[in-house]
């Protein structure tokens, strides 16, 4: 069958086959990235559950400490010695401050975990973040202008963002590299080109 085709037709057929193979490879890479994100999400969700349990325990400890403090105050009122009263209150306050500090630290950790889980869930829930370039954008090999330029995306092109670098200033885009965040604007429900 190939004998009857011209060399141009054979070349076009070869390009079509190569394009198909590249499409499949890209699809497998995307599936791998999604599976990787899912596997990263599981420990974060486990950590979130653990942090919530720890927070509940600390809140219980705080209630117990507040109850203890109340008991200490009642003892102090019954005690004639001012020195005993001062020492008991100081101990109770120190314990209460320690517990409050632990709760505040746990709440901050919980907020960080929840934020990370929400970001990962947004990327996993079928709505890979879509952005449109505001202007011609250089794609860098890494997050920073000190890395090599690997591609250029024209203005108005819709692309997928797969990761937001921790400080939020660079976005990892579709297997190409990183684009500075100010060159992108969010797009809702538009097809990715």
SERO-4910 file (N, C-alpha, C, O; in steps of 0.05 Angstrom, whole numbers):
BEGIN
 pado doro    nc1    nc2    nc3   cac1   cac2   cac3    cc1    cc2    cc3    oc1    oc2    oc3
  Unk    A     16    -24      0      0      0      0     17     25      0     11     45    -14
  Unk    A     39     25     15     57     49     16     72     53    -10     81     76    -16
  Unk    A     74     32    -27     88     35    -53     73     54    -71     85     68    -87
  Unk    A     47     55    -68     30     72    -86     30    101    -76     20    119    -91
  Unk    A     40    107    -53     40    135    -42     64    150    -52     86    139    -55
  Unk    A     61    176    -56     84    193    -63    101    198    -38     92    192    -16
  Unk    A    125    208    -42    142    213    -19    130    234     -1    135    233     24
  Unk    A    116    253    -11    103    273      6     81    260     23     78    266     47
  Unk    A     65    242     11     44    228     25     57    211     47     46    209     69
  Unk    A     79    198     41     93    181     61    103    199     84    101    191    107
  Unk    A    113    222     77    124    240     98    101    250    115    103    251    140
  Unk    A     78    257    103     55    266    118     45    244    136     38    248    159
  Unk    A     44    219    125     35    197    141     54    193    165     45    187    188
  Unk    A     80    196    161     99    193    183     95    214    204     97    209    228
  Unk    A     90    239    195     86    261    214     60    256    231     60    261    255
  Unk    A     40    246    218     15    240    231     19    219    253      9    221    275
  Unk    A     34    198    246     40    177    265     56    188    288     51    182    311
  Unk    A     77    204    282     93    216    304     76    234    321     79    233    346
  Unk    A     58    250    310     41    267    325     23    251    344     18    259    367
  Unk    A     13    229    334     -4    211    350     12    200    374      2    199    396
  Unk    A     37    191    369     53    180    390     60    202    411     58    197    435
  Unk    A     66    226    401     72    248    419     47    255    436     50    260    460
  Unk    A     23    254    424     -1    259    439     -5    238    461    -13    245    483
  Unk    A      0    213    455     -3    192    475     17    195    497     11    192    521
  Unk    A     42    202    490     63    207    510     55    230    528     57    228    553
  Unk    A     45    252    516     36    274    532     14    266    551     14    274    575
  Unk    A     -6    250    542    -28    241    558    -18    224    582    -27    228    604
  Unk    A      2    206    577     13    190    598     27    207    618     26    202    642
  Unk    A     42    228    609     56    246    627     35    261    645     39    263    669
  Unk    A     13    270    633     -7    284    648    -20    265    669    -24    274    692
  Unk    A    -25    241    662    -36    221    680    -17    217    703    -25    215    727
  Unk    A      9    215    697     29    211    717     30    234    737     32    231    761
  Unk    A     28    259    726     28    282    743      4    283    761      6    290    785
  Unk    A    -20    276    750    -44    275    766    -41    254    788    -49    260    811
  Unk    A    -31    231    782    -28    210    802     -8    218    823    -11    212    847
  Unk    A     13    233    815     33    243    834     20    263    853     24    262    877
  Unk    A      3    281    842    -11    300    859    -30    286    878    -32    294    901
  Unk    A    -43    265    869    -62    250    886    -46    237    909    -55    237    932
  Unk    A    -23    226    903     -7    213    924      4    234    943      8    227    967
  Unk    A      9    258    934     18    279    953     -5    289    970     -1    298    993
  Unk    A    -30    288    959    -53    298    973    -60    280    997    -68    290   1018
  Unk    A    -56    253    994    -63    235   1016    -48    240   1042    -61    242   1063
  Unk    A    -21    244   1041     -8    250   1066    -17    277   1078    -18    280   1102
  Unk    A    -22    296   1060    -31    322   1070    -58    320   1084    -63    333   1104
  Unk    A    -76    304   1072   -102    300   1085    -99    285   1111   -113    291   1131
  Unk    A    -80    266   1112    -75    251   1137    -64    271   1158    -72    270   1181
  Unk    A    -45    288   1149    -34    308   1168    -55    327   1178    -55    335   1201
  Unk    A    -74    335   1160    -95    352   1168   -113    339   1189   -120    352   1209
  Unk    A   -119    314   1185   -136    299   1205   -121    297   1231   -133    301   1253
  Unk    A    -95    291   1230    -79    290   1255    -78    317   1269    -80    318   1293
  Unk    A    -75    338   1253    -73    365   1265   -100    372   1278   -100    385   1299
  Unk    A   -122    365   1265   -148    370   1277   -152    355   1303   -163    366   1323
  Unk    A   -143    330   1304   -145    314   1329   -128    326   1351   -136    327   1374
  Unk    A   -104    335   1343    -86    347   1363    -98    373   1373    -96    379   1397
  Unk    A   -111    388   1355   -123    413   1364   -146    408   1383   -149    422   1403
  Unk    A   -162    387   1377   -184    380   1395   -173    372   1423   -184    379   1443
  Unk    A   -151    357   1423   -138    349   1448   -129    373   1463   -132    375   1487
  Unk    A   -116    392   1449   -106    416   1462   -129    433   1473   -127    445   1494
  Unk    A   -152    434   1459   -174    449   1469   -186    435   1494   -194    449   1513
  Unk    A   -186    409   1494   -194    394   1518   -175    401   1541   -184    405   1564
  Unk    A   -149    401   1535   -129    408   1556   -133    436   1566   -131    442   1590
  Unk    A   -140    455   1548   -145    482   1556   -169    484   1575   -169    498   1595
  Unk    A   -191    469   1568   -214    469   1585   -207    457   1613   -216    468   1634
  Unk    A   -191    436   1613   -183    424   1638   -166    444   1654   -169    447   1678
  Unk    A   -148    458   1640   -131    478   1653   -148    501   1664   -142    511   1686
  Unk    A   -168    509   1649   -185    530   1659   -201    520   1684   -205    536   1702
  Unk    A   -209    495   1684   -223    484   1707   -204    483   1731   -211    490   1753
  Unk    A   -179    475   1725   -158    474   1746   -153    502   1757   -150    506   1782
  Unk    A   -153    521   1739   -148    549   1748   -170    558   1766   -166    572   1786
  Unk    A   -195    551   1759   -218    558   1775   -215    546   1803   -221    559   1823
  Unk    A   -207    520   1804   -203    507   1830   -181    521   1846   -183    525   1870
  Unk    A   -160    529   1832   -138    543   1845   -147    569   1857   -140    577   1879
  Unk    A   -164    583   1842   -174    608   1852   -191    604   1877   -190    620   1896
  Unk    A   -207    583   1877   -223    577   1901   -206    571   1925   -212    579   1948
  Unk    A   -184    556   1920   -166    549   1942   -152    574   1953   -149    577   1977
  Unk    A   -145    591   1935   -132    616   1942   -149    633   1960   -140    645   1980
  Unk    A   -175    635   1953   -194    651   1969   -196    639   1997   -200    654   2016
  Unk    A   -193    613   1999   -195    600   2026   -169    602   2041   -169    598   2065
  Unk    A   -148    607   2028   -121    607   2040   -115    634   2052   -121    655   2039
  Unk    A   -104    635   2075    -98    660   2088    -71    671   2079    -66    695   2081
  Unk    A    -55    654   2068    -28    663   2061    -28    676   2033    -35    663   2013
  Unk    A    -20    700   2031    -18    715   2006      4    703   1988      1    703   1964
  Unk    A     25    693   2000     47    681   1984     37    656   1970     44    651   1946
  Unk    A     21    639   1983     10    615   1971     -8    622   1948     -8    610   1927
  Unk    A    -24    643   1952    -43    652   1932    -27    661   1907    -35    653   1884
  Unk    A     -7    677   1910      9    687   1887     22    665   1872     22    664   1847
  Unk    A     34    646   1886     48    623   1873     28    606   1858     34    598   1835
  Unk    A      5    600   1869    -15    583   1855    -25    597   1830    -28    584   1810
  Unk    A    -31    623   1832    -41    637   1808    -19    639   1787    -25    635   1763
  Unk    A      5    643   1795     27    645   1775     30    618   1760     34    618   1736
  Unk    A     29    596   1775     31    570   1763      8    565   1743     12    556   1721
  Unk    A    -16    572   1752    -40    568   1735    -38    585   1709    -44    576   1688
  Unk    A    -29    610   1713    -26    628   1689     -5    617   1670     -8    618   1646
  Unk    A     17    608   1681     39    597   1665     29    573   1649     35    570   1625
  Unk    A     14    555   1662      4    532   1649    -16    540   1627    -16    529   1605
  Unk    A    -34    559   1634    -53    568   1615    -40    581   1590    -48    576   1568
  Unk    A    -20    598   1595     -5    611   1573      9    590   1556     10    593   1531
  Unk    A     20    570   1568     33    549   1553     13    534   1535     18    530   1512
  Unk    A    -10    527   1546    -31    514   1531    -41    532   1509    -46    522   1486
  Unk    A    -46    557   1514    -55    576   1494    -35    578   1471    -42    580   1448
  Unk    A    -10    579   1478     11    581   1458     12    556   1441     15    557   1416
  Unk    A      8    532   1453      7    507   1438    -17    507   1419    -15    498   1396
  Unk    A    -40    516   1429    -64    517   1412    -60    536   1388    -67    529   1366
  Unk    A    -48    559   1393    -44    578   1372    -25    566   1351    -29    570   1327
  Unk    A     -4    553   1360     14    540   1341      1    518   1325      5    516   1301
  Unk    A    -16    503   1338    -31    481   1324    -51    493   1304    -55    482   1282
  Unk    A    -64    515   1312    -83    527   1293    -69    538   1269    -79    536   1247
  Unk    A    -45    550   1272    -30    560   1249    -22    537   1231    -23    539   1207
  Unk    A    -13    514   1243     -6    491   1227    -30    480   1212    -28    473   1189
  Unk    A    -53    480   1225    -78    470   1213    -85    488   1190    -94    478   1169
  Unk    A    -83    514   1193    -90    533   1171    -72    528   1147    -81    529   1124
  Unk    A    -46    524   1152    -27    519   1131    -34    493   1117    -33    492   1092
  Unk    A    -39    472   1132    -47    446   1120    -72    449   1103    -74    438   1081
  Unk    A    -92    463   1114   -117    466   1099   -113    481   1073   -124    474   1053
  Unk    A    -96    502   1074    -90    517   1050    -76    500   1029    -83    501   1006
  Unk    A    -57    484   1038    -43    466   1019    -61    445   1008    -60    439    984
  Unk    A    -79    434   1024    -98    414   1014   -117    427    994   -123    415    973
  Unk    A   -126    451   1000   -144    465    981   -131    470    954   -143    466    933
  Unk    A   -106    478    955    -91    483    930    -89    457    914    -94    456    890
  Unk    A    -81    435    928    -78    409    914   -104    399    904   -106    388    882
  Unk    A   -126    403    920   -152    393    911   -161    409    886   -173    398    868
  Unk    A   -156    435    885   -163    451    862   -149    441    837   -161    440    815
  Unk    A   -125    432    840   -110    422    817   -120    394    809   -119    387    786
  Unk    A   -130    378    828   -138    350    823   -167    348    814   -173    328    800
  Unk    A   -184    366    821   -212    362    816   -221    370    788   -241    383    784
  Unk    A   -206    361    768   -214    364    740   -213    392    730   -219    397    706
  Unk    A   -205    411    746   -204    438    736   -176    448    740   -170    467    755
  Unk    A   -158    435    725   -130    444    726   -132    474    721   -147    483    704
  Unk    A   -117    490    736   -120    519    734   -113    529    706    -92    523    695
  Unk    A   -132    544    695   -129    554    668   -123    584    670   -136    599    685
  Unk    A   -103    592    655    -95    620    654    -91    628    625    -86    612    607
  Unk    A    -93    654    620    -88    665    594    -65    685    597    -63    700    616
  Unk    A    -47    685    577    -25    703    578    -35    731    572    -50    736    553
  Unk    A    -26    751    589    -34    779    585    -17    791    562    -27    808    547
  Unk    A      7    782    560     25    792    539     44    769    531     41    747    543
  Unk    A     61    773    513     81    753    505     96    745    530    107    762    544
  Unk    A     97    719    536    109    709    561    132    690    555    129    672    539
  Unk    A    154    694    569    177    676    567    173    653    587    166    658    610
  Unk    A    177    629    577    176    606    595    204    599    603    222    596    586
  Unk    A    209    597    629    235    593    640    238    564    649    219    550    655
  Unk    A    263    554    650    269    526    658    263    523    688    256    500    697
  Unk    A    265    544    703    259    542    732    246    568    741    243    586    725
  Unk    A    237    569    766    224    593    776    243    616    782    253    618    805
  Unk    A    249    632    762    267    655    766    277    665    740    280    649    721
  Unk    A    284    691    739    294    702    714    323    694    709    334    699    687
  Unk    A    335    682    729    363    673    725    365    646    712    387    635    709
  Unk    A    342    634    705    342    607    691    339    611    662    330    633    653
  Unk    A    345    591    646    344    592    617    316    596    607    296    586    619
  Unk    A    313    610    585    288    613    571    284    588    553    301    583    537
  Unk    A    262    574    557    258    549    541    237    552    520    235    536    501
  Unk    A    220    572    522    198    576    502    187    604    506    193    618    525
  Unk    A    170    612    486    156    637    488    127    631    481    121    617    462
  Unk    A    109    641    498     80    637    494     68    664    485     73    685    498
  Unk    A     54    665    462     43    690    453     21    701    471      9    686    487
  Unk    A     15    726    469     -6    739    485    -33    727    478    -38    720    454
  Unk    A    -50    723    498    -77    713    493    -79    683    492   -101    672    488
  Unk    A    -58    668    496    -58    639    495    -68    628    521    -58    636    542
  Unk    A    -86    608    521    -96    596    545    -79    571    551    -74    555    533
  Unk    A    -69    569    576    -52    547    584    -61    537    611    -76    549    625
  Unk    A    -51    513    618    -57    501    644    -33    505    663    -10    503    655
  Unk    A    -40    511    687    -20    514    708    -22    489    726    -43    482    736
  Unk    A      1    475    730      1    450    745     11    454    773      7    436    790
  Unk    A     25    476    778     36    480    805     41    509    809     48    523    790
  Unk    A     36    518    833     42    546    841     66    544    860     64    531    881
  Unk    A     88    556    853    112    555    870    105    569    896     90    588    897
  Unk    A    117    559    918    110    566    945    105    596    950     86    603    963
  Unk    A    122    613    939    118    642    944     97    654    926     90    677    928
  Unk    A     86    638    907     64    646    890     71    664    867     53    674    853
  Unk    A     97    669    862    105    687    840    110    673    814    111    686    793
  Unk    A    114    647    814    119    632    790     99    609    788     93    595    808
  Unk    A     89    604    763     71    582    758     84    562    739     95    569    719
  Unk    A     82    536    746     92    515    729     70    509    708     47    503    715
  Unk    A     77    511    683     57    508    661     64    483    645     87    476    640
  Unk    A     43    469    636     42    446    619     67    433    610     72    432    585
  Unk    A     84    424    627    108    409    619    129    426    606    150    415    598
  Unk    A    125    452    603    144    469    590    164    482    609    188    482    604
  Unk    A    154    492    631    171    506    650    155    525    667    133    518    676
  Unk    A    165    549    673    153    567    692    149    594    679    165    604    663
  Unk    A    126    607    686    119    634    676    114    651    701    101    643    720
  Unk    A    124    676    700    120    695    722     90    702    724     76    706    704
  Unk    A     80    702    749     51    704    754     38    729    743     14    728    735
  Unk    A     52    751    741     40    776    732     34    775    702     20    793    692
  Unk    A     45    756    687     40    753    658     15    736    653      8    733    629
  Unk    A      2    726    673    -21    708    670    -45    719    684    -43    733    705
  Unk    A    -69    713    673    -94    720    686   -112    696    685   -112    681    665
  Unk    A   -128    691    706   -145    668    708   -166    668    685   -176    689    677
  Unk    A   -173    644    676   -193    640    656   -213    619    667   -204    599    678
  Unk    A   -239    623    663   -258    604    673   -271    589    649   -280    601    630
  Unk    A   -271    563    651   -285    545    633   -280    551    603   -299    552    588
  Unk    A   -255    555    596   -248    557    568   -230    533    561   -215    523    578
  Unk    A   -231    523    537   -215    500    529   -185    508    529   -178    531    522
  Unk    A   -169    489    536   -140    494    536   -130    488    508   -137    467    496
  Unk    A   -113    506    497   -103    502    470    -78    485    470    -67    479    449
***
